[in-house]
């Protein structure tokens, strides 16, 4: 493990809360300059109560989009996300539930379209990880749980959103640097992230004739509640130190990549993965 210190040592119980993190993750985009790139659009963002998803939802709102925020059960974090979106004078809908549940996905998509009148952007960002020393330590229950959240949920929600997406719509999936370089203690998580890359590329090819673009973002070490709640104090203390930039990234440093892929700026981009990882070259 890298001995360089990047953060104060800390650990939370899963799934973690932003309010208890030190320092708090930066999500607003202090230096970000919105330009109305998503004016009049409607987006669904999963895992948007905190971390990368929160920053994506807020930057979408700053660009003019109304946003539906999906999350598991972190109600206080979700309320903070809603307040930030409404500060941008945009509408925000909150939905607590499991993205791997088909009925939940049906309800969300139907309600979003009925309430906001349309659906233009889907961001599949919800995910979970549970580090283990070896494959023998991963139970079947954990393996299935990780796949259900990280990739089954992506399938369920995308399938139900597709009938409402039109030419010019965008789907953006969150994969990870671990899909390309692996991780010895995140075998199940890394496997799901590899599946997401293949899902993104295949779906992009399938939908290209309908004018719907599908892309992904592969973050490196980003400071989110997922990190504080799944790694030990010692691991958190040196989190991100092994990157060329020798620090973890902030959610606000990843979110602009989603804005680009959601907007017409990326009209000739589909089936691609943007790597926001502190300088690691992964050739993917």
N, C-alpha and C positions, 0 to 999 in steps of 0.2 A: 504493500500500500504506500502511496505517496505520503511523505512526511510533512509536506508543506501545509500550512494552516490557511484555510480560506473562510471559515465560518466559526462562530462560537459553537462548542459542542452542545448538542441537544437531541432529545428524542421524545416523540409523542406516541400515544396509542393510535392505532389505525382508526379512521382514515386520515386523521390530522386536521388541524384548524389553522388557518392563516393568522388569526388573531394571536395565537400562542407562539408564532415563529419569531426568531430574532436573528437577523433583521427581518422585517416584513417583506415579502416579495413585492417587487415593483411591477405594477400592471397598467398604470394609467397612460404611460408613454409621454413622459415629461417633454421630450424634444420632438415628439411626433407632430406633424403638421397635416391635419385632415384636409381633403380637397373635394369632398362630396362624391367620392368614388362609388359609393353604394346607396346613393340617394333614392329613396322610394322602394328599396329592396326589403325582403323579409328573410331572416336567417334562423335556422335552428342550430344551436351549439350544445353538444353534450359535454358533460363534465365541466360546466361553465361556472360552477359555484366558486371556484378558486383556481389558482395556478395559471397554466397556459390558457385554458378555456375561458377563464374570467377576462384575461387581457384581450383575447380574440373578440369576445362579446362586446367589450367596452370600445375597442377600436372600430369594430363594425358600426356601433352606435355613433361614434364620433364621425364616421363617414356617411351617416345618414340612414342606416338600416334600423328597422325594428327587429328585436331579437327575442327568441324563445330560449330560455335557459333550462337545460335538463341537468339534473343532479340526483345523487342517491338519497342522502338524508342529512346533509350539512346545511340546515335551514338558516343559521346565522350568517354563514359565508354567502349563501345564495341571496339573502336579503341585502348584503353589502354590494353584491354585483348588481342587483336590481336598482339600488339607489344610484350607483355610478352611471348606469345606462339612462335612467330617468333624468339625471343631471345633464345629459346630452339632449334633452327634450325628445327622446325617442321612447316608444312603447316597449315594455318588457313583460313577458309572460314567464312564470315559474312553474316547473313541473318536477315533482319529486317521484322517483321510481327507478326501476331496473330496465336499462335499455335492451337487455336480453329477453325481456318479456314482450311477446308479440302484441298482446292486448294493450299494454301500456303504450307501445309505439303507435298502434292504431289510434288510440285516444288522443295522443299528443298531436299527431299530424292533422287529424280531423279538426281538432280544436284550433290549432294555429291557422289553418286555412279559413275556417269559419270566422275567426275573430279578426285576423289581420288581412284576410282577403286573397292571399297568395303565398307562394313559397318559392324562393329563388336560390337559396344557398343552404347547403347542409354541411355542417362540420362534425365529423365523427371523431371526437376527441377523448371520450370517456375511457379510462383504463385503470388497471390495478396491477401491482406487483408484490411478490412475497419471496424475498431472498431465501435461498437454502444452500447449504454447503455442497450438496451433491444431488444427483438424480434420485438416489435411493431415499433421500429425505423429502421428496415431493410426493405427497399423497395423490391418489386419483381424484379426490375431492378438490384439492388445490388446483391440479392440472385442468380439470373441467371448469372450475370457477374462473380461472384466468382466461381461458379460451372463450367462455360464455360472455364475459364482460368485454374483452378486448376485440374479438372478431365476430362472434355470434351476434352481439348487439349491433355491430356495424351492418351486418347483413339484414337484421330485422328492421332497423330504422330506414335504411336506404331503400329496401324493397317497398316500404309503405310510402316513402316520400316521392319515389319516382313518378307515379301517375300525375303528380302536381308540378313537377319540374318541366320547364319549357326550354326551347332553344335559347341559349345564352346563360342558362343556369350553371351552377358550379357545385361540385361535391369535393370536399377536402378531408382527407383522412390523416390522422396523426399516427405515424409509425415511430421509429426511433433509430438512433445510431447503433443500437444493439442488434438491429436486424442485419447490419452489415459487418460488424466486428465481433458480435457475440458478447456474452458476459457469463463468466463461470458460475456465478451465484444466481443468475436470472434466466435459467434455461427455459422455463415455460413462458415467461414474459417475452424473451427474445424470439422464441418460436412464433408467438402470436404476431409480433411486429414484422417478422418475415412474411407471414401470411398476409398481412395488411399490404405490404409492397406488391405482392402478386395479385391481390384483390384489386388494388388500385389500377395496375397496368391492364388487367383483363377487362375490368369494367369500363375503363377509358376507351378501349378498342370497341367494346360492345355498344357504347352510347355515342360514339363520335358522329354517326349519321343523324342522330337526333339533335345534334348541336349542344349536347351537355358535356362539359369538360370535367374530368376526374383527375385530381392530383393529390399529392401527399406532402407532408412536412416531416422531416426526421430530426427532431431535436436531440441535442447532446445533453450534457448535465445541466438541467435548469432547476433553479431553486423554487420548489413547490412543496405543498403539504405532503405529497407522495414520498418525497425524500425524507422529510423530518419524521415521518411515521413508519417507514419501512427499513431505514438504516440505523445502525448504532451511533452513539455519540461520537465515537472515534472515526467512523466513516463520514459522518456529516462534517466533522472538523476539517477534513481534507477534500471535501466534495468539489470536483471540478479542477483540482490542482494538476491532474495529469493531462489536461488539454494544452495545446500550444499557447493559449491565452492565460493559462494557469489560474483560472477562476471559473466558478459556475456562471451560467447566463441567467438573466432575469426574464420572466414571462413577457415583459414589454419588448424584449429584444427578439423574441420569436414571433409575436403576433403580427407584425407587419408583413411577414411572409404569407400569412393567411389572407390578409387584405389584398395583396397582389394577386393571389390565386383566385380570389372571389370576384375581383373586378375585371373590367374589360381590358385592363393593362395586359392581362395574360391571355388574350383571346386566341393566341396561336400556340398555347401550351396545354397539353393534356397527356396523361400517363406518366408524368414526371414526379420526381421527389426532390424537394429543396432541403439542403442540409444546413441546419443552423446549429452548429456544434462546437464553436470555439476554436475552429481551425483544423480539426481532424480531417485528413484526406481519406475518404473511404471508397472512392472510385465506383460509386453506385448510381 
